Amino acid sequence: MKKWTLSMLLLVVLIFGSVIGFNLFKQKMMGEYFANMPVPSFPVTTTEITPKDWTPRIAAIGFIEPIQGINISNEATGIVRAIHFESGQKVKAGDILLELDADVEKANLRSTQGRVPSVQANLKRTRQLLARGSVSQGQLDDAQANYQELIGQVDSLKATIARRTIRAPFDGVMGIRNAYLGQYLNAGSDIARLEDISQFRIRFTIPQTRIADIAVGQSLNIFVDAYPTTPFEGEITAIEPQINPESGVVQVQASIPNQDGKLRSGMFAKLDVQLPTQTAQILVPQQAINFTLYGQTVYVVEEQQPEAGKEQADANKDAEPVLVAKQRVVEVAEREDDYARVVKGLKAGEVIVTSGQVRLSNGSHVKPVENDALDTPASAPQL
């Protein structure tokens, strides 16, 4: 009985020993396999950093306004007797645009002017009589007051008649006419728009942090949707002395010459304030920058000797180096179109990953490939 029990115990020890030995052998072989297994290389596109000139700009938007522009309207009521302009006509300052009926006012003027010689002669006689002592100073004062009152009535009637004749206050182009011959116009009726289109202005706002970058006389480019590829040159003419305390922006005004007559007031415009060009700047494609919780990073491609197991260490001494992606924190100062200007973290001559970095981690092996998926197409694809 004891011999059988001892045999069974030895059998159990052998079975468990063989299982444990097999597992230890398997783990050792798997460790050697993974230690000598080649590291996967991820396909990426890369570019080498080359210093370039950078022309920074301040982008803003605004609406084009005329230097001078008003809606022509009438001060007095009346019937339109004459119209001296057509829609879209160019006029000069002082040109008569429209006349209202003024027959009653002109008749009153003639009547009042007819009394002027008599009152003026009476004033002259009163002065002569006062010199002889025949009249008092009070009578002379009354005669002087009557004369001045009559002259005032004449001037008032002339002004009333002038108000019924509407003239152009400045040179410009008339808009579409809204008045018709024989029409009765109430005071303040909209007759037509008059604008000086030889020059325009635009008002826009910039952050207070950029106020040191602008100055009166600085040039800028204006773009409108009607001529998207044609820049219109302008010049800063005024900077608001006060910064808006609620929004932290400052208002700027610029003038825009319009000799060719392409611009119109009310156009929505995009503008770029040109700043001095900076040479030898580090520019990288914006898609190469990754956003993380601890900042903005870029993957820099570096050469590194391949790692291998101890058995292959001597055999890989002469092997070609592998490319490894190293994650690096960068500081971006400005962005424009497809590029960003990096002021810290990169230097000229380094190679960075421009696409495919979504699968990378710090130290990943990479393999540069050609890919034009990130190239800007000549035209937008049709859906």
Secondary structure, 3 states (H helix, E strand, C coil): CHHHHHHHHHHHHHHHHHHHHHHHHHHHHHHHHHHHCCCCEEEEEEEECCCEEECCEEEEEEEEEEEEEEEEECCCCEEEEEECCCCCCEECCCCEEEEECCHHHHHHHHHHHHHHHHHHHHHHHHHHHHHHCCCCHHHHHHHHHHHHHHHHHHHHHHHHHHHCEEECCCCEEECCCCCCCCCEECCCCEEEEEEEEEEEEEEEEEEHHHHHHCCCCCEEEEEECCEEEEEEEEEEEEECCCCCCCCCEEEEEEEEECCCCCCCCCCEEEEEEECCCEEEEEEEEHHHCEEECCEEEEEEEEEECCCCCHHHCCCCCCCCCEEEEEEEEEEEEEEECCEEEEEECCCCCCEEEEECHHHCCCCEEEEECCCCCCCCCCCCCCC
